[in-house]
Amino acid sequence: MARLPRLSIAGHAHHVVQRGNDGQAIFRDEVDRRQMLQLLETQAREHRVALHAYVLMDNHVHLLLTPATAEGLPKMMQAVGRRYVRWFNDRHGRSGTLWEGRYRATVIEAERHLLPCMAYIDLNPVRAGLVAQAADYPWSSHTHYIGQRADRLVTPHALYWALGNTPFAREAAYTRLVAEGLTQQQQETLTDSAFKGWALGGPEFMAALQKQTARRLSKGKAGRPAGRVAGE
């Protein structure tokens, strides 16, 4: 069966995952991680992609982004992927691929799932047993949102701004949100949608989104008739 094209629809939030080939580490030290952050910042700006949240794990990366154009996200990810692999291989004296095939991406309905997805990303190191609390992990956007540091890579989404009328109120509200964690269903739903590429949202959102692409958005449901070009 042919692989579904990745969703990339302008103006919508996308949950993106890029994993190392065969589970191998894509970061060996702090220098590698800083290079990745620099590439993400440069390419996000160049391709007009707002990066709302991220976490750099040892062998994979989670990103939450909103592209201004349908082409912005794939162009950004292609540039980051190629440049990082070339840099990583030169630095560590290796050759060959680093990534486990294509990056995974899906569109999520922001009003329902953006803040839970941010918490999901922030809690990745906790679930992996690397830290006791999200704030203890230095390689995510979490500490930016709770006011511990300013991260120029991050562009807060309007739903984060709506958490409070002052920086302190927003930081406190987001701290509580992450501390409360996710339900098992929320966690499984976010994981499943990201890795299988199905869009995530309510019926009205899905119906409106389907009008923008010929690509199927959910398992077992046909999309619009062929003839329109889906975003890649």
N, C-alpha and C positions, 0 to 999 in steps of 0.2 A: 504494500500500500504506500502510495506517495505521501511524503511528509506534508503536513499542513504548513502553509506559509505563516511566518510569525505575524502577529497583529502589530500594527503600528498606525495609530490613528491620532491625528493632530488634536491637541487640546484635552486629551484624556490621560489619566494617570496609568502608568505601566509598571508592573512588578517584573523585574528582570533578574535572572540568575545566570551566572557564568561559573562553570566548574572546571577544576583541573582534570586532565586526562587520567583515567584510571585511578582517581582519587589522590593523585600526587599533589604535593604542596605547590602552590603558585606564588607563595611568599616565604622566603627563608629568613628574613630579618626585617628590621625597621626600615632600612634603605629601600628594599623592594616595595614595602607598603607606601612609603612616601612618594615613590615614583608613580605608583598606580594612582594615588590621589591627585598628583600633579597632572597626569594625563586626563583623568576624568574632568578636572576643572577646566583645562584648556579646550578639550574637545566638546564638552557640554556648552561652553560659551560659543565656540565656533559654529556649532550646529543648532544653536538655539533650543537647547534642552534644559529644562529646569530640573535640578536634582534635589529631591526633597529629603531623602534618607538613604543611608548606606551602612553596610558593615563589611569589613574585610576579614574573612575567616582564613584559616591556614590554606585550605584547598578550594575555596569558592568565595564568590562575592554576591551579595544581594544589593539591588538598587531599586529605588522608587523614583520614577521620573515622569515628567510631562513634556513631550516634544511640541514645539510650535508648528511643525510640519510633519507630514507622514514620513518624509525621507530623513528627518533629523536623527531619530533614534538609531536606525540601522547604520547610518553613516558614522555616527558617533561611536557605536559599539565596534564597528569594523576598524576604525582608526585606532581606538584604544587597544583592541585586541592585537592587531598587527604590530603596533609600535611597542607595546609592552613585551610581547614575546621576543621580538628582535633585541630589545634592551636586556631582558632577563637572560637570554641565551648568551649574549656577549659577555655579560657580567659574570655568569656562572660557568662559562666554558662548556656549554652544552649545545645540542642542536635538535631540530625536530619540533614537533607540535607540543603545545603546553595545555591547550584547551580540550575539553571533552566535547568535540563537535561544536555545533552552533550554540549560541547563548539561548536561554529559554526566556520567553516574554509573554505577558498577557495583559489585557486591559482590565482595570477594575473600576467599579462605580465608586467615585470618590466619597460621596455622601454616606455610603454604607460601609465602605471597606478601607478608606485611606488611613484613618487613624489606627485601626486595628493592624493594618499592614505595617505601619511605622513601628508599632509595638512588637510585632512579630519579628521585624528586622533587628530591632534593638535587643530583643531577648535571645537571639541566636547564640551568643556566647554563653548565656546562662544555661540554655538547653544542652549545650555541648559540654557543660561542666568546667568551662574555662575560668569563670568568675562566679561569685555569689550574687552579684547585682549588676544590672546593665551599666550603671555608672562606673563600675570598676574596669570596664573594657575600653582601652584608649583608641581603638580603630573602628569606631562607628560614629554616627551623627548624634547619638543620644545625649552626650554631654553638652552639645550646642543647644539642644532644646530644653535642657533643665538649667541653663544659665551658668554652667561651669567654664565654658570657653566660647569664643567666637570662631565659627568655621566658615570661611569665605566660599567654600565649595557648596554650601547648603542654601537652597532657596525655599523658605517655608511656604507651604501651601496655604491658601485662604482659610481652610478648615482649622489649621493650627492657630492662625490669628484669631479665629472666632472663639477660641477656648477662654479668652479673658481680655479685659480692656487695658491691662498693663502688662509689661514683660513679666513681672513677678507672678501675676495671676495666671498667665499662660504657662509659665514654667511649673508652677505648683500643680496646675490641672494636668499637665502632661506627665509629671512625675507620678501623680496618683494613677493615671491611666495605665502606665507601664507597670506600676507596682501591683495593680489588680490583676494583670496578666490577661491571657486569652483563655477562652473555653477550649476544650478539646476539639469541638466542632469547628470553631474559628481557625484553629491551627491547622487542622486537616484540610479545610476548605481552601485556605491560602496556599498551602503546600501543593495540593492537587491541581489547582488552577495554574500555578506558576509552572509546574513541571510538565503538565499536559497541554498547556497553551489555550485552555478554554477561558473565555471572558467570564468575569465574575460580577454579577449585579442582579437587580430585581427585574421583573418582567418588562416594565416600561423602558428601563435603561437598555435591556437587551434588544428590544424591538427597535428602538431608535438607533442603536449602534449597528444593527444588522443592515439598516438602510445605507450605511456608509461603506460597506464592504460586501463582496461576494463570498468571502471566506466564511465557513461555518464557525459559529461562535460557541456552540455547546454540543456535547456528545449526542449523537442520534437525531439531531435536528438539522434539516437541510437549510442552506443559506439561500440567498436570492439567486435567480437564474444566472448562468454564466454570461459573460459579456462585459462585466465590470472588472476593473483591475483592483485586486486587493492590495492594501498596504503591506510592505515587506520590511 
